[in-house]
Amino acid sequence: MRKKTKFIHGGISRDPYTGAVSVPVYHASTFKQDGVGHFKYEYARTGNPTREALEKLIADIEEGTHGFAFGSGMAAITAVVQLFSAGDHILATDDVYGGTFRVMTKVLNRFNIDVTFVDTSNLDAVRDAIRPNTKAIYVETPTNPLLKITDLRAIAGVAHENGLKFIVDNTFSTPYWQNPLVLGADIVVHSATKYLGGHSDVVAGLVVVKDEKLAEDLHFIQNSTGGILGPQDSWLLIRGIKTLGVRMEEIESNTKKVVEFLADHPAVEKVYYPGLAGHLGHELHRSQADGFGGMVSFTVSNQEKALDVLKKTEYFTLAESLGAVESLISIPSLMTHASIPRERRLELGIEDGLIRISVGIEDIEDLLEDLEHALG
């Protein structure tokens, strides 16, 4: 199946009991057993038919073998890092999402799991940061919010040469544009709240693997810690994924025009978007992804100006999150990345006047007029 077809017909696409073309929402906490130890489903924390349909679907569209659904993107990331033990060391992309930075610096340290943040677009820096106790490399590409690009094939080579697990957050690109498992990753994570759900009505996280042992270990963690996704939200995600392809194409079409507008506007100092020929890593991203996505960051003169822009937009809604049908706008320094100390943010290039937008599927003329009004 090609991608758009797989989004609709992949996984368990219909109810095997009735033939319904939409998998039902199975609101059940437990299931009748034919005899002790003889059952298809035992207990909803361990398995649920609606969640199973979602998990098989995400495994299919990410070219993996097993998928796992969690109550949020951070729950998914937390489950993945629980694969490691006290004394282990993880390398992570330096400008990761603020929530990922927070859990890695404020929670993992309590369990004696050490994390070093490194520019994963620099292979030498990654190699130099590997220690005897390093167990994994965790990458975002494109990153949040500066859209830096990491060479997935190259990092996969470094990871596997050193016996490390390679973990990729694929939230920004989605399985429609990029498939890290095909490029050598061992684990892919998604904040499914974003593009996969796509309608700002569900909070969820997904993990996909291709190795049987990893799948066994992750299922053990999922079942043991219990951070599962409920059946109603699983159904919403299945519904959202069905339109992922058409949404991503419309979003990218709008985004290209927004980027052209911003690049020519006198109030905008710099634009970050992988689709720009001058963006660092532009050609690399083209070689490992089929599209550039709908996330754009740009800088204005200072935070006061940025706040003024946010006050004046009408169709770009001031809100955290991204990847929805409606366009969203935020200031990373005060919102998504506020948990990162200011000194560290500035070192990474996350300036006080940096604005991040998630382009939606509204009429492009309305979006451009909205930005013109806000910036003017």
C-alpha positions in Angstrom: 0.0 0.0 0.0 1.1 3.5 -0.7 1.0 6.0 2.2 -2.4 7.6 1.9 -4.0 4.2 1.4 -2.1 2.7 4.3 -3.3 5.5 6.6 -6.9 4.4 5.9 -6.4 0.6 5.4 -3.4 -0.2 7.5 -3.5 -1.9 10.9 -6.9 -3.2 11.8 -9.0 -1.0 9.6 -12.5 -2.5 10.3 -14.3 -4.4 13.0 -13.6 -8.2 12.5 -16.9 -9.0 14.4 -19.4 -6.9 12.5 -17.5 -5.7 9.4 -18.0 -2.0 10.5 -15.5 0.2 8.5 -14.7 2.1 11.6 -13.2 0.2 14.5 -15.6 0.5 17.5 -14.7 2.1 20.8 -14.5 -0.8 23.2 -15.3 0.7 26.6 -14.4 -2.3 28.7 -12.0 -2.6 31.6 -12.0 -6.4 31.6 -12.9 -9.3 29.3 -14.5 -12.7 29.7 -12.0 -15.6 29.6 -12.9 -19.0 28.1 -10.9 -20.6 30.8 -8.0 -19.7 33.2 -5.3 -18.4 30.9 -7.4 -18.8 27.8 -8.4 -15.4 26.4 -7.9 -12.9 23.6 -8.0 -9.9 25.9 -7.4 -10.1 29.6 -7.5 -6.6 31.2 -7.7 -3.2 29.5 -4.3 -2.0 30.8 -2.7 -5.0 29.1 -4.7 -4.8 25.9 -7.8 -3.2 24.4 -9.2 -3.8 20.9 -9.5 -0.1 20.0 -6.0 0.6 21.3 -4.7 -2.5 19.5 -6.1 -1.2 16.2 -4.2 2.1 16.7 -1.0 0.4 17.7 -1.1 -1.8 14.7 -1.8 1.2 12.5 1.1 3.3 13.7 3.4 0.3 13.4 2.3 -0.1 9.8 2.7 3.5 8.8 6.1 3.9 10.5 7.4 0.7 8.8 7.8 -1.0 12.2 6.6 -4.2 13.7 5.1 -3.1 17.0 3.3 0.1 18.2 2.5 1.3 21.7 0.0 3.9 22.7 0.3 6.1 25.8 -1.6 8.8 27.5 0.6 11.7 26.2 3.7 12.3 24.2 5.7 12.7 27.5 4.3 9.4 28.8 5.6 7.8 25.6 9.0 9.4 26.1 9.1 8.5 29.7 8.3 4.8 28.9 11.1 4.7 26.4 13.7 6.1 28.8 12.5 3.5 31.4 14.2 1.0 29.2 17.5 2.2 30.8 18.9 1.7 34.3 20.6 3.6 37.0 24.1 4.5 35.9 23.3 4.6 32.2 24.0 7.6 30.1 22.0 9.1 27.2 23.0 11.6 24.5 20.2 13.9 23.4 19.8 16.7 20.8 20.7 20.0 22.4 17.5 22.0 21.5 14.9 19.3 22.3 11.3 20.2 23.2 11.2 21.8 26.7 9.1 19.0 28.2 11.7 16.5 27.0 14.5 18.6 28.5 12.5 18.9 31.8 12.0 15.1 32.2 15.6 14.4 31.3 17.0 17.0 33.7 14.5 17.0 36.5 13.2 13.4 36.6 15.8 11.0 35.1 18.5 12.4 37.4 16.5 11.1 40.4 17.0 7.6 39.0 20.7 8.2 38.3 20.3 8.2 34.6 22.6 10.9 33.2 21.8 12.9 30.0 24.3 15.0 27.9 22.8 17.5 25.4 24.9 17.7 22.3 24.5 19.1 18.8 23.5 15.9 17.0 24.0 17.6 13.6 27.7 17.5 14.4 28.9 13.9 14.1 32.2 14.6 15.7 30.5 16.1 18.7 28.3 13.1 19.1 31.3 10.7 18.9 33.2 12.7 21.4 30.3 12.7 23.9 30.0 8.9 24.0 31.0 7.4 27.3 31.6 3.8 28.3 28.1 3.8 30.0 26.3 5.5 27.1 23.3 3.4 26.1 21.3 5.6 23.6 21.2 8.6 21.3 18.0 10.6 21.4 17.3 12.9 18.4 14.7 15.4 17.2 14.9 16.3 13.5 13.7 18.9 12.7 14.2 20.2 16.2 11.8 22.2 18.2 11.9 25.2 17.8 14.9 26.0 15.6 14.3 23.2 13.1 17.9 22.0 13.1 18.5 18.9 11.0 20.3 15.7 12.0 21.6 13.1 9.6 19.6 10.0 10.6 21.6 7.5 8.6 24.9 8.8 10.0 23.7 8.9 13.6 22.3 5.4 13.1 25.8 4.3 12.0 27.5 5.9 15.0 24.9 4.4 17.4 25.1 0.9 16.1 28.9 1.0 15.9 28.9 1.6 19.6 26.1 -0.7 20.6 23.7 2.1 21.4 19.9 2.4 20.9 18.9 5.1 18.4 15.7 7.0 19.3 14.0 9.5 17.1 11.2 11.9 17.9 9.4 12.1 14.6 6.6 14.5 15.7 7.4 17.4 13.4 7.9 15.4 10.2 5.2 12.7 10.8 5.2 9.3 9.0 3.9 11.0 5.9 7.2 12.8 5.3 9.8 10.8 7.2 10.3 7.2 8.4 13.3 7.0 10.8 13.1 3.2 11.3 13.8 2.8 7.5 16.8 5.1 8.0 18.3 3.0 10.9 16.5 4.2 14.0 15.6 1.6 16.6 12.7 3.5 18.3 10.4 6.2 17.0 8.3 8.4 19.3 5.5 10.8 18.5 3.5 13.3 20.4 0.4 12.1 18.7 -1.5 15.1 20.1 0.0 17.0 17.2 -0.2 16.1 13.5 -1.4 12.5 13.9 -4.5 13.6 15.8 -4.5 16.9 13.9 -7.7 18.5 15.4 -6.6 19.7 18.9 -9.0 17.2 20.5 -6.8 14.4 21.9 -3.7 14.1 24.0 -1.6 11.0 23.2 1.8 9.5 22.6 3.0 6.7 20.4 6.1 4.5 20.2 7.1 2.2 17.3 9.9 -0.4 17.2 11.0 -3.0 14.7 12.9 -5.4 17.1 11.1 -8.2 19.0 13.1 -7.8 22.2 12.5 -4.1 22.3 8.8 -4.7 21.7 8.7 -7.2 24.6 10.5 -4.8 26.9 8.3 -1.8 26.0 5.1 -3.8 26.4 6.3 -4.9 29.8 6.9 -1.2 30.8 3.6 -0.1 29.3 1.7 -2.8 31.2 3.6 -2.4 34.4 3.5 1.3 34.7 0.0 1.7 33.1 0.4 5.0 31.2 -1.9 3.7 28.5 -4.2 5.5 26.1 -7.9 5.0 26.6 -10.2 3.6 23.9 -12.0 6.8 23.1 -8.7 8.7 22.5 -7.4 5.7 20.5 -10.4 5.9 18.2 -9.9 9.7 17.7 -6.3 9.1 16.7 -7.3 6.4 14.2 -9.8 8.9 12.7 -7.2 11.6 12.6 -4.5 9.5 10.9 -6.9 8.7 8.1 -6.6 12.2 6.8 -2.9 12.8 7.7 -1.7 12.7 4.1 -4.1 15.3 2.7 -3.7 17.5 5.7 0.1 17.4 5.5 0.1 18.3 1.8 -2.3 21.3 2.3 -0.3 22.4 5.4 3.0 22.3 3.4 1.4 24.2 0.5 0.3 27.0 2.9 3.6 27.0 4.8 5.7 27.6 1.7 3.7 30.8 1.0 3.9 31.9 4.6 7.7 31.4 4.6 8.0 33.4 1.4 6.0 36.2 3.0 8.1 36.2 6.2 11.4 36.1 4.4 10.5 39.4 2.6 9.0 41.2 5.5 11.1 44.1 7.0 10.0 43.4 10.6 11.3 39.8 10.4 15.0 39.3 11.1 15.4 35.6 10.4 13.3 32.7 9.3 13.9 29.1 10.3 12.4 26.5 7.9 14.0 23.4 6.4 12.4 24.2 3.0 14.5 27.4 2.6 17.5 26.7 0.4 19.7 28.7 2.9 18.5 26.8 5.9 21.4 24.8 7.5 20.7 21.1 6.6 18.2 21.9 3.8 19.8 19.4 1.4 20.2 16.8 4.1 16.6 17.0 5.0 15.6 16.6 1.4 17.6 13.4 1.3 15.9 11.7 4.2 12.3 13.2 4.1 9.7 13.7 1.4 8.5 17.1 2.7 9.4 20.0 4.9 6.4 20.2 7.1 4.3 23.0 8.6 6.5 24.4 11.4 8.2 27.7 11.0 10.1 29.9 13.5 11.2 33.5 13.0 12.7 36.3 15.0 11.6 39.9 15.5 13.6 42.6 17.2 12.7 41.7 20.8 10.2 40.0 23.2 8.1 43.1 23.4 7.6 43.1 19.6 6.9 39.4 19.7 4.2 39.8 22.3 2.7 42.5 20.2 2.6 40.2 17.2 0.8 37.5 19.2 -1.8 40.0 20.5 -2.7 41.1 17.0 -3.2 37.8 15.2 -6.7 36.5 14.7 -6.4 33.3 12.7 -3.0 32.3 14.2 -4.3 31.3 17.6 -2.1 31.9 20.6 -1.8 28.5 22.2 0.7 25.8 23.0 0.8 22.7 20.9 1.1 22.4 17.1 0.1 20.3 14.1 -3.6 21.0 14.0 -5.9 22.1 11.2 -6.0 25.6 12.8 -2.9 27.7 12.7 -1.2 28.3 16.1 1.4 30.8 17.3 3.6 30.9 20.4 6.8 32.4 21.9 9.0 29.4 22.9 11.0 31.4 25.5 7.8 32.0 27.5 5.8 28.9 26.6 7.1 25.6 25.3 10.7 26.2 26.3 10.2 28.2 29.5 11.5 25.3 31.5 14.9 25.7 29.9 17.1 28.4 31.7 17.4 31.6 29.8 21.2 31.4 29.5 20.9 28.0 28.0 18.1 29.1 25.6 20.3 31.9 24.3 23.2 29.6 23.9 21.1 27.4 21.7 19.8 30.4 19.7 16.3 30.5 21.2 16.1 34.2 21.4 13.5 36.2 23.4 12.1 37.6 20.1 11.7 34.1 18.6 8.1 33.3 17.4 7.0 29.8 16.4 4.1 29.1 14.2 2.3 26.0 13.2 0.6 26.5 9.9 -2.9 25.1 9.4 -5.2 24.5 6.5 -7.1 27.8 6.5 -7.3 29.9 3.3 -3.8 31.1 2.7 -4.9 34.7 1.9 -6.4 35.0 5.3 -3.2 33.7 7.0 -1.0 36.1 5.1 -3.3 39.1 5.8 -3.3 38.1 9.5 0.5 38.1 9.6 0.7 41.4 7.7 -1.6 43.0 10.2 0.3 41.6 13.2 3.7 42.5 11.9 2.8 45.9 10.5 
